[in-house]
Amino acid sequence: MKKEKTNSSQKILETAFHCLSTRGYANVSMRDIANEANVALSQLNYYYKNKEGLVTEVIKVMIFQYLNEIEEQLKAAIKREEKLTSLIGYFNYLIRKKPELFKIFVDFTAQSLWIPAFAKQLKNLFDDIVEIIEKNILLEMDNSTALHDYSEKTIARFVLGALYGTSVQIMLGSDEENAYESLTIVEKILC
């Protein structure tokens, strides 16, 4: 019985992720998700209570995936410059190969401005990514750079903001190849 509950719950989460990443939060209802998952609407309400509860669970899965993928990318590199290149490559990879994951991240960011539970999750995600950048890339930074007056945490926030913001611009329709070059400017600033 427990395995059946897990399978239903997992199926609902996967369907919710698909619906949210292809249509966005505002364009998806609990009924839409139930219909696509071939489950009764009451089942969604049983597992997740409401749309916010369901999306909160989808976000938890997304956050886990993001953090694991970023850490794997950084572990594969040895030198600080390689790690930075790897992080930039990860954002490039998301945009080109996993746009649905990035789209749901952007949608989640917008929704977090209005939904306190999402805001808390997003703040935690940004804090975790900033810590990963700080710990894996910036602690080895040479103090002779133009950024030596700023803390590692401030620089890590800048790096994340630059990569995230540039990625959003690219996703909004800049299909020019040189748009991807703007991701690498972060590397030039820090090296």
C-alpha atoms as a printed R data frame, in Angstrom:
    type eleno elety resid chain resno      x      y       z
1   ATOM     1    CA   MET     A     1  0.000  0.000   0.000
2   ATOM     2    CA   LYS     A     2  2.819  2.397   0.898
3   ATOM     3    CA   LYS     A     3  4.549  1.711  -2.443
4   ATOM     4    CA   GLU     A     4  1.303  2.477  -4.273
5   ATOM     5    CA   LYS     A     5  1.016  5.796  -2.397
6   ATOM     6    CA   THR     A     6  4.614  6.633  -3.288
7   ATOM     7    CA   ASN     A     7  4.028  5.808  -6.956
8   ATOM     8    CA   SER     A     8  0.873  7.956  -7.102
9   ATOM     9    CA   SER     A     9  2.581 10.816  -5.310
10  ATOM    10    CA   GLN     A    10  5.630 10.564  -7.590
11  ATOM    11    CA   LYS     A    11  3.425 10.464 -10.693
12  ATOM    12    CA   ILE     A    12  1.599 13.573  -9.500
13  ATOM    13    CA   LEU     A    13  4.880 15.399  -8.838
14  ATOM    14    CA   GLU     A    14  6.282 14.490 -12.254
15  ATOM    15    CA   THR     A    15  3.082 15.579 -13.973
16  ATOM    16    CA   ALA     A    16  2.983 18.810 -11.972
17  ATOM    17    CA   PHE     A    17  6.598 19.532 -12.936
18  ATOM    18    CA   HIS     A    18  5.803 18.934 -16.593
19  ATOM    19    CA   CYS     A    19  2.685 21.127 -16.496
20  ATOM    20    CA   LEU     A    20  4.409 23.935 -14.618
21  ATOM    21    CA   SER     A    21  7.519 23.897 -16.791
22  ATOM    22    CA   THR     A    22  5.563 23.950 -20.047
23  ATOM    23    CA   ARG     A    23  2.686 26.278 -19.136
24  ATOM    24    CA   GLY     A    24  3.733 28.161 -15.992
25  ATOM    25    CA   TYR     A    25  2.184 28.467 -12.555
26  ATOM    26    CA   ALA     A    26 -0.578 30.900 -13.530
27  ATOM    27    CA   ASN     A    27 -1.763 28.718 -16.426
28  ATOM    28    CA   VAL     A    28 -2.031 25.414 -14.576
29  ATOM    29    CA   SER     A    29 -4.773 24.343 -12.199
30  ATOM    30    CA   MET     A    30 -4.956 21.410  -9.829
31  ATOM    31    CA   ARG     A    31 -7.628 19.960 -12.129
32  ATOM    32    CA   ASP     A    32 -5.231 20.186 -15.101
33  ATOM    33    CA   ILE     A    33 -2.581 18.277 -13.175
34  ATOM    34    CA   ALA     A    34 -5.080 15.663 -11.965
35  ATOM    35    CA   ASN     A    35 -6.357 15.133 -15.502
36  ATOM    36    CA   GLU     A    36 -2.866 14.753 -16.967
37  ATOM    37    CA   ALA     A    37 -1.787 12.428 -14.151
38  ATOM    38    CA   ASN     A    38 -4.983 10.385 -14.586
39  ATOM    39    CA   VAL     A    39 -5.863 10.703 -10.929
40  ATOM    40    CA   ALA     A    40 -8.848 12.140  -9.128
41  ATOM    41    CA   LEU     A    41 -8.606 15.769  -8.040
42  ATOM    42    CA   SER     A    42 -9.320 14.602  -4.505
43  ATOM    43    CA   GLN     A    43 -6.085 12.585  -4.641
44  ATOM    44    CA   LEU     A    44 -4.070 15.747  -5.274
45  ATOM    45    CA   ASN     A    45 -5.834 17.441  -2.394
46  ATOM    46    CA   TYR     A    46 -5.168 14.407  -0.191
47  ATOM    47    CA   TYR     A    47 -1.423 14.428  -0.850
48  ATOM    48    CA   TYR     A    48 -0.789 18.164  -1.153
49  ATOM    49    CA   LYS     A    49 -3.880 20.023   0.180
50  ATOM    50    CA   ASN     A    50 -3.748 22.784  -2.462
51  ATOM    51    CA   LYS     A    51 -1.807 24.129  -5.443
52  ATOM    52    CA   GLU     A    52  0.675 25.946  -3.213
53  ATOM    53    CA   GLY     A    53  1.421 22.717  -1.328
54  ATOM    54    CA   LEU     A    54  1.912 20.780  -4.548
55  ATOM    55    CA   VAL     A    55  4.164 23.425  -6.077
56  ATOM    56    CA   THR     A    56  6.155 23.591  -2.842
57  ATOM    57    CA   GLU     A    57  6.934 19.889  -3.252
58  ATOM    58    CA   VAL     A    58  7.836 20.340  -6.932
59  ATOM    59    CA   ILE     A    59 10.160 23.153  -5.906
60  ATOM    60    CA   LYS     A    60 11.843 20.952  -3.292
61  ATOM    61    CA   VAL     A    61 12.635 18.404  -6.000
62  ATOM    62    CA   MET     A    62 13.865 21.160  -8.337
63  ATOM    63    CA   ILE     A    63 16.088 22.648  -5.636
64  ATOM    64    CA   PHE     A    64 17.584 19.257  -4.842
65  ATOM    65    CA   GLN     A    65 18.323 18.722  -8.533
66  ATOM    66    CA   TYR     A    66 19.875 22.185  -8.994
67  ATOM    67    CA   LEU     A    67 22.129 21.925  -5.966
68  ATOM    68    CA   ASN     A    68 23.294 18.410  -6.835
69  ATOM    69    CA   GLU     A    69 24.043 19.322 -10.441
70  ATOM    70    CA   ILE     A    70 25.942 22.467  -9.484
71  ATOM    71    CA   GLU     A    71 28.037 20.652  -6.892
72  ATOM    72    CA   GLU     A    72 28.785 17.832  -9.353
73  ATOM    73    CA   GLN     A    73 29.937 20.373 -11.933
74  ATOM    74    CA   LEU     A    74 32.239 22.059  -9.445
75  ATOM    75    CA   LYS     A    75 33.657 18.830  -8.041
76  ATOM    76    CA   ALA     A    76 34.744 17.762 -11.520
77  ATOM    77    CA   ALA     A    77 37.009 20.810 -11.824
78  ATOM    78    CA   ILE     A    78 40.235 21.258  -9.887
79  ATOM    79    CA   LYS     A    79 41.394 24.859 -10.293
80  ATOM    80    CA   ARG     A    80 39.301 27.893  -9.389
81  ATOM    81    CA   GLU     A    81 39.185 29.067 -13.016
82  ATOM    82    CA   GLU     A    82 38.013 25.629 -14.130
83  ATOM    83    CA   LYS     A    83 35.300 25.672 -11.480
84  ATOM    84    CA   LEU     A    84 34.091 29.082 -12.619
85  ATOM    85    CA   THR     A    85 34.104 27.915 -16.234
86  ATOM    86    CA   SER     A    86 32.191 24.836 -15.134
87  ATOM    87    CA   LEU     A    87 29.552 26.911 -13.327
88  ATOM    88    CA   ILE     A    88 29.120 29.128 -16.386
89  ATOM    89    CA   GLY     A    89 28.900 25.984 -18.497
90  ATOM    90    CA   TYR     A    90 26.145 24.697 -16.235
91  ATOM    91    CA   PHE     A    91 23.998 27.777 -16.860
92  ATOM    92    CA   ASN     A    92 24.698 27.444 -20.580
93  ATOM    93    CA   TYR     A    93 23.701 23.770 -20.399
94  ATOM    94    CA   LEU     A    94 20.455 24.601 -18.592
95  ATOM    95    CA   ILE     A    95 19.444 27.138 -21.201
96  ATOM    96    CA   ARG     A    96 20.279 24.918 -24.157
97  ATOM    97    CA   LYS     A    97 19.490 21.414 -22.926
98  ATOM    98    CA   LYS     A    98 17.090 21.760 -19.987
99  ATOM    99    CA   PRO     A    99 15.084 24.892 -20.649
100 ATOM   100    CA   GLU     A   100 12.088 23.456 -18.800
101 ATOM   101    CA   LEU     A   101 14.096 23.305 -15.573
102 ATOM   102    CA   PHE     A   102 15.282 26.871 -16.018
103 ATOM   103    CA   LYS     A   103 11.792 28.115 -16.961
104 ATOM   104    CA   ILE     A   104 10.289 26.672 -13.805
105 ATOM   105    CA   PHE     A   105 13.084 28.339 -11.813
106 ATOM   106    CA   VAL     A   106 12.242 31.710 -13.376
107 ATOM   107    CA   ASP     A   107  8.508 31.177 -12.846
108 ATOM   108    CA   PHE     A   108  9.184 30.171  -9.260
109 ATOM   109    CA   THR     A   109 11.194 33.371  -8.788
110 ATOM   110    CA   ALA     A   110  8.260 35.476 -10.010
111 ATOM   111    CA   GLN     A   111  5.748 33.614  -7.834
112 ATOM   112    CA   SER     A   112  7.975 33.976  -4.785
113 ATOM   113    CA   LEU     A   113  7.359 37.720  -4.854
114 ATOM   114    CA   TRP     A   114  3.729 37.031  -3.914
115 ATOM   115    CA   ILE     A   115  3.721 33.704  -2.080
116 ATOM   116    CA   PRO     A   116  5.653 33.748   1.230
117 ATOM   117    CA   ALA     A   117  6.261 29.973   1.295
118 ATOM   118    CA   PHE     A   118  7.874 30.154  -2.148
119 ATOM   119    CA   ALA     A   119  9.910 33.212  -1.132
120 ATOM   120    CA   LYS     A   120 11.417 31.315   1.776
121 ATOM   121    CA   GLN     A   121 12.329 28.370  -0.452
122 ATOM   122    CA   LEU     A   122 13.852 30.627  -3.088
123 ATOM   123    CA   LYS     A   123 15.860 32.576  -0.516
124 ATOM   124    CA   ASN     A   124 17.215 29.282   0.802
125 ATOM   125    CA   LEU     A   125 18.092 28.137  -2.728
126 ATOM   126    CA   PHE     A   126 19.891 31.386  -3.530
127 ATOM   127    CA   ASP     A   127 21.700 31.251  -0.181
128 ATOM   128    CA   ASP     A   128 22.794 27.670  -0.868
129 ATOM   129    CA   ILE     A   129 24.056 28.507  -4.362
130 ATOM   130    CA   VAL     A   130 25.875 31.577  -3.059
131 ATOM   131    CA   GLU     A   131 27.525 29.411  -0.405
132 ATOM   132    CA   ILE     A   132 28.551 26.849  -3.026
133 ATOM   133    CA   ILE     A   133 30.076 29.593  -5.208
134 ATOM   134    CA   GLU     A   134 31.795 31.157  -2.230
135 ATOM   135    CA   LYS     A   135 33.172 27.869  -0.927
136 ATOM   136    CA   ASN     A   136 34.208 26.327  -4.245
137 ATOM   137    CA   ILE     A   137 35.286 29.282  -6.363
138 ATOM   138    CA   LEU     A   138 35.913 32.445  -4.417
139 ATOM   139    CA   LEU     A   139 37.891 31.262  -1.411
140 ATOM   140    CA   GLU     A   140 40.819 30.644  -3.760
141 ATOM   141    CA   MET     A   141 40.531 34.075  -5.408
142 ATOM   142    CA   ASP     A   142 43.607 36.237  -5.699
143 ATOM   143    CA   ASN     A   143 43.345 39.447  -3.633
144 ATOM   144    CA   SER     A   144 44.869 41.468  -6.451
145 ATOM   145    CA   THR     A   145 41.616 41.576  -8.449
146 ATOM   146    CA   ALA     A   146 39.511 44.726  -8.713
147 ATOM   147    CA   LEU     A   147 36.999 43.075  -6.392
148 ATOM   148    CA   HIS     A   148 39.333 42.726  -3.397
149 ATOM   149    CA   ASP     A   149 37.334 45.341  -1.430
150 ATOM   150    CA   TYR     A   150 34.228 43.130  -1.400
151 ATOM   151    CA   SER     A   151 33.432 40.086   0.695
152 ATOM   152    CA   GLU     A   152 33.306 36.647  -0.908
153 ATOM   153    CA   LYS     A   153 29.565 36.486  -0.164
154 ATOM   154    CA   THR     A   154 28.953 39.783  -1.992
155 ATOM   155    CA   ILE     A   155 30.962 38.605  -4.997
156 ATOM   156    CA   ALA     A   156 29.160 35.238  -4.964
157 ATOM   157    CA   ARG     A   157 25.808 37.063  -5.021
158 ATOM   158    CA   PHE     A   158 27.054 39.131  -7.961
159 ATOM   159    CA   VAL     A   159 28.144 35.994  -9.819
160 ATOM   160    CA   LEU     A   160 24.797 34.288  -9.253
161 ATOM   161    CA   GLY     A   161 22.864 37.424 -10.181
162 ATOM   162    CA   ALA     A   162 24.890 37.951 -13.343
163 ATOM   163    CA   LEU     A   163 24.540 34.347 -14.484
164 ATOM   164    CA   TYR     A   164 20.854 34.127 -13.575
165 ATOM   165    CA   GLY     A   165 19.911 37.506 -15.042
166 ATOM   166    CA   THR     A   166 21.844 36.930 -18.246
167 ATOM   167    CA   SER     A   167 20.295 33.476 -18.577
168 ATOM   168    CA   VAL     A   168 16.812 34.966 -18.247
169 ATOM   169    CA   GLN     A   169 17.600 37.447 -21.009
170 ATOM   170    CA   ILE     A   170 18.797 34.634 -23.250
171 ATOM   171    CA   MET     A   171 15.682 32.558 -22.507
172 ATOM   172    CA   LEU     A   172 13.460 35.508 -23.402
173 ATOM   173    CA   GLY     A   173 14.418 35.162 -26.993
174 ATOM   174    CA   SER     A   174 17.916 36.179 -27.747
175 ATOM   175    CA   ASP     A   175 18.829 33.338 -30.063
176 ATOM   176    CA   GLU     A   176 21.965 35.044 -31.244
177 ATOM   177    CA   GLU     A   177 25.049 33.001 -30.488
178 ATOM   178    CA   ASN     A   178 26.834 36.048 -29.070
179 ATOM   179    CA   ALA     A   179 24.142 36.279 -26.373
180 ATOM   180    CA   TYR     A   180 25.748 33.223 -24.789
181 ATOM   181    CA   GLU     A   181 29.073 35.063 -24.734
182 ATOM   182    CA   SER     A   182 27.648 37.417 -22.132
183 ATOM   183    CA   LEU     A   183 27.692 34.517 -19.665
184 ATOM   184    CA   THR     A   184 31.475 34.332 -19.939
185 ATOM   185    CA   ILE     A   185 31.989 37.979 -18.963
186 ATOM   186    CA   VAL     A   186 31.643 36.913 -15.333
187 ATOM   187    CA   GLU     A   187 34.703 34.730 -15.783
188 ATOM   188    CA   LYS     A   188 36.691 37.610 -17.261
189 ATOM   189    CA   ILE     A   189 35.747 39.883 -14.354
190 ATOM   190    CA   LEU     A   190 36.812 37.389 -11.710
191 ATOM   191    CA   CYS     A   191 40.007 36.097 -13.304
